[in-house]
C-alpha cells in the first residue's frame, strides 16, 4: 500500500482530517444549531442509508455482475451510479452530523430576533404583515411560518 492509498483510506474513514492532510485551511466548517427532533431524523436517515440502502445496493451490484459482460450490462451500470449517489449522500450526512449541534430553543432572547423567537415582518409596499418563527438549520417549514436562522430573511431580522 502506498502513501496516497493509505491517506485516501484515512480520509474516507475520517472525513474531518482531510483539511489537515491537504493543508487547505481556507474552507472553515462551522457548527450549526438544529432542533433535537431534526437531528434525530438526520441520524435515522444516516442509519437507514448505512444499514439498508448501501448493503442492498451492494447486493444489486453483485447480482448485476453475475449477468456477464459488464461493458453492455445496464443493470450493473445503473447499480454503480446508484452506489455513487448513496456514497455521496453518506459523506454529506457524515459532514453535517459532525457539525450539527442540537438544542431545544428554550429561553430565547426576546429583545432581538434570535433562535426560537417569533418575528413579525411588514412589507412596506403592501403593508402586509407576516409572522415567522426562527429555528434551527434543518427546521425550516415555510408553510407553517418556520424559517431557518441561516436564511436571508432570518438574518435580516
C-alpha positions as a Markdown table, in Angstrom:
| # | Residue | x | y | z |
|---|---|---|---|---|
| 1 | Unk | 0.0 | 0.0 | 0.0 |
| 2 | Unk | 1.4 | 3.3 | -1.0 |
| 3 | Unk | 1.2 | 6.7 | 0.8 |
| 4 | Unk | -1.7 | 8.0 | -1.4 |
| 5 | Unk | -3.9 | 5.0 | -0.9 |
| 6 | Unk | -3.3 | 5.0 | 2.8 |
| 7 | Unk | -4.2 | 8.7 | 3.1 |
| 8 | Unk | -7.3 | 8.1 | 0.9 |
| 9 | Unk | -8.5 | 5.3 | 3.3 |
| 10 | Unk | -7.9 | 7.5 | 6.3 |
| 11 | Unk | -9.8 | 10.4 | 4.8 |
| 12 | Unk | -12.6 | 8.0 | 3.8 |
| 13 | Unk | -12.9 | 6.8 | 7.3 |
| 14 | Unk | -12.4 | 10.2 | 9.0 |
| 15 | Unk | -13.5 | 13.0 | 6.6 |
| 16 | Unk | -12.7 | 15.7 | 9.2 |
| 17 | Unk | -9.0 | 15.1 | 8.8 |
| 18 | Unk | -8.9 | 15.9 | 5.1 |
| 19 | Unk | -8.1 | 19.6 | 5.8 |
| 20 | Unk | -5.1 | 18.5 | 7.9 |
| 21 | Unk | -3.8 | 16.2 | 5.2 |
| 22 | Unk | -4.4 | 18.6 | 2.2 |
| 23 | Unk | -3.4 | 21.7 | 4.1 |
| 24 | Unk | -6.4 | 23.5 | 2.8 |
| 25 | Unk | -7.4 | 25.8 | 5.6 |
| 26 | Unk | -9.4 | 28.4 | 3.5 |
| 27 | Unk | -12.6 | 26.4 | 3.9 |
| 28 | Unk | -13.7 | 26.5 | 7.5 |
| 29 | Unk | -16.5 | 24.2 | 8.7 |
| 30 | Unk | -18.6 | 25.9 | 11.4 |
| 31 | Unk | -21.1 | 24.1 | 13.6 |
| 32 | Unk | -24.8 | 25.0 | 13.2 |
| 33 | Unk | -27.7 | 24.6 | 15.5 |
| 34 | Unk | -30.7 | 22.3 | 14.9 |
| 35 | Unk | -33.5 | 21.0 | 17.0 |
| 36 | Unk | -33.2 | 17.7 | 18.7 |
| 37 | Unk | -36.1 | 16.1 | 16.6 |
| 38 | Unk | -34.5 | 17.2 | 13.3 |
| 39 | Unk | -31.1 | 15.9 | 14.5 |
| 40 | Unk | -32.7 | 12.6 | 15.3 |
| 41 | Unk | -34.3 | 12.5 | 11.8 |
| 42 | Unk | -30.9 | 13.0 | 10.1 |
| 43 | Unk | -29.3 | 10.3 | 12.3 |
| 44 | Unk | -32.2 | 8.0 | 11.4 |
| 45 | Unk | -31.7 | 8.8 | 7.7 |
| 46 | Unk | -27.9 | 8.1 | 8.0 |
| 47 | Unk | -28.6 | 4.8 | 9.8 |
| 48 | Unk | -31.1 | 3.7 | 7.2 |
| 49 | Unk | -28.6 | 4.6 | 4.4 |
| 50 | Unk | -25.7 | 2.7 | 6.1 |
| 51 | Unk | -27.7 | -0.3 | 7.3 |
| 52 | Unk | -30.2 | -0.9 | 4.5 |
| 53 | Unk | -29.7 | 1.1 | 1.3 |
| 54 | Unk | -25.9 | 0.7 | 0.8 |
| 55 | Unk | -26.0 | -3.1 | 1.6 |
| 56 | Unk | -29.0 | -3.6 | -0.7 |
| 57 | Unk | -27.1 | -1.7 | -3.5 |
| 58 | Unk | -24.0 | -3.9 | -3.0 |
| 59 | Unk | -26.3 | -7.0 | -3.5 |
| 60 | Unk | -27.7 | -5.4 | -6.7 |
| 61 | Unk | -24.2 | -4.8 | -8.0 |
| 62 | Unk | -23.3 | -8.5 | -7.2 |
| 63 | Unk | -26.4 | -9.8 | -9.0 |
| 64 | Unk | -25.8 | -7.5 | -12.0 |
| 65 | Unk | -22.2 | -8.6 | -12.1 |
| 66 | Unk | -23.3 | -12.2 | -12.4 |
| 67 | Unk | -25.1 | -11.4 | -15.6 |
| 68 | Unk | -21.9 | -11.3 | -17.6 |
| 69 | Unk | -20.3 | -8.8 | -19.8 |
| 70 | Unk | -20.0 | -5.6 | -17.8 |
| 71 | Unk | -19.5 | -3.3 | -20.8 |
| 72 | Unk | -23.0 | -3.9 | -22.0 |
| 73 | Unk | -24.7 | -4.6 | -18.7 |
| 74 | Unk | -27.2 | -1.8 | -18.0 |
| 75 | Unk | -28.2 | -3.2 | -14.6 |
| 76 | Unk | -24.5 | -3.1 | -13.5 |
| 77 | Unk | -24.1 | 0.5 | -14.7 |
| 78 | Unk | -27.3 | 1.6 | -13.0 |
| 79 | Unk | -26.3 | 0.0 | -9.7 |
| 80 | Unk | -22.8 | 1.6 | -9.8 |
| 81 | Unk | -24.4 | 5.0 | -10.5 |
| 82 | Unk | -26.7 | 4.5 | -7.5 |
| 83 | Unk | -23.7 | 3.5 | -5.4 |
| 84 | Unk | -22.1 | 6.8 | -6.3 |
| 85 | Unk | -25.2 | 8.7 | -5.2 |
| 86 | Unk | -25.5 | 6.7 | -2.0 |
| 87 | Unk | -21.9 | 7.2 | -1.1 |
| 88 | Unk | -22.1 | 11.0 | -1.8 |
| 89 | Unk | -25.2 | 11.3 | 0.4 |
| 90 | Unk | -23.4 | 9.3 | 3.1 |
| 91 | Unk | -20.5 | 11.7 | 3.0 |
| 92 | Unk | -22.8 | 14.7 | 3.1 |
| 93 | Unk | -24.7 | 13.3 | 6.1 |
| 94 | Unk | -21.5 | 12.5 | 8.0 |
| 95 | Unk | -20.2 | 16.0 | 7.4 |
| 96 | Unk | -23.5 | 17.6 | 8.5 |
| 97 | Unk | -23.9 | 15.4 | 11.6 |
| 98 | Unk | -20.4 | 16.2 | 12.8 |
| 99 | Unk | -21.1 | 19.9 | 12.6 |
| 100 | Unk | -24.7 | 19.9 | 13.9 |
| 101 | Unk | -25.4 | 20.9 | 17.5 |
| 102 | Unk | -28.7 | 20.0 | 19.0 |
| 103 | Unk | -30.8 | 22.4 | 21.1 |
| 104 | Unk | -34.3 | 22.8 | 22.3 |
| 105 | Unk | -34.6 | 26.6 | 21.7 |
| 106 | Unk | -35.9 | 27.3 | 25.3 |
| 107 | Unk | -35.4 | 30.8 | 26.8 |
| 108 | Unk | -34.7 | 32.7 | 23.6 |
| 109 | Unk | -33.6 | 36.3 | 23.8 |
| 110 | Unk | -36.7 | 38.4 | 23.2 |
| 111 | Unk | -35.0 | 41.8 | 22.9 |
| 112 | Unk | -33.6 | 40.9 | 19.4 |
| 113 | Unk | -34.6 | 38.4 | 16.7 |
| 114 | Unk | -32.8 | 35.2 | 17.5 |
| 115 | Unk | -33.2 | 31.5 | 17.6 |
| 116 | Unk | -36.5 | 30.5 | 19.0 |
| 117 | Unk | -38.2 | 33.9 | 18.6 |
| 118 | Unk | -41.3 | 34.8 | 16.7 |
| 119 | Unk | -40.8 | 37.7 | 14.4 |
| 120 | Unk | -43.5 | 40.0 | 12.8 |
| 121 | Unk | -42.4 | 41.4 | 9.4 |
| 122 | Unk | -44.3 | 44.0 | 7.5 |
| 123 | Unk | -43.9 | 44.5 | 3.7 |
| 124 | Unk | -43.5 | 48.3 | 3.4 |
| 125 | Unk | -45.1 | 48.4 | -0.1 |
| 126 | Unk | -48.3 | 46.4 | 0.6 |
| 127 | Unk | -48.4 | 46.9 | 4.4 |
| 128 | Unk | -49.0 | 43.1 | 4.7 |
| 129 | Unk | -47.7 | 41.6 | 7.9 |
| 130 | Unk | -46.2 | 38.1 | 8.2 |
| 131 | Unk | -45.2 | 36.1 | 11.2 |
| 132 | Unk | -42.1 | 33.9 | 11.3 |
| 133 | Unk | -40.6 | 31.6 | 13.9 |
| 134 | Unk | -36.8 | 31.4 | 13.6 |
| 135 | Unk | -35.5 | 27.9 | 14.4 |
| 136 | Unk | -32.5 | 25.7 | 13.5 |
| 137 | Unk | -30.8 | 25.0 | 10.2 |
| 138 | Unk | -32.9 | 21.9 | 9.4 |
| 139 | Unk | -36.2 | 23.0 | 10.9 |
| 140 | Unk | -37.5 | 25.1 | 8.1 |
| 141 | Unk | -41.2 | 24.7 | 7.2 |
| 142 | Unk | -42.3 | 27.8 | 5.2 |
| 143 | Unk | -45.9 | 26.6 | 5.1 |
| 144 | Unk | -46.1 | 26.8 | 8.8 |
| 145 | Unk | -44.1 | 30.1 | 9.1 |
| 146 | Unk | -41.0 | 28.4 | 10.5 |
| 147 | Unk | -37.7 | 29.5 | 8.9 |
| 148 | Unk | -34.1 | 28.6 | 9.4 |
| 149 | Unk | -31.8 | 31.1 | 11.1 |
| 150 | Unk | -29.5 | 30.7 | 8.1 |
| 151 | Unk | -32.0 | 32.1 | 5.6 |
| 152 | Unk | -31.6 | 35.7 | 4.4 |
| 153 | Unk | -35.0 | 36.6 | 5.8 |
| 154 | Unk | -34.0 | 35.5 | 9.3 |
| 155 | Unk | -30.6 | 37.1 | 9.1 |
| 156 | Unk | -32.2 | 40.4 | 8.0 |
| 157 | Unk | -34.5 | 40.5 | 11.1 |
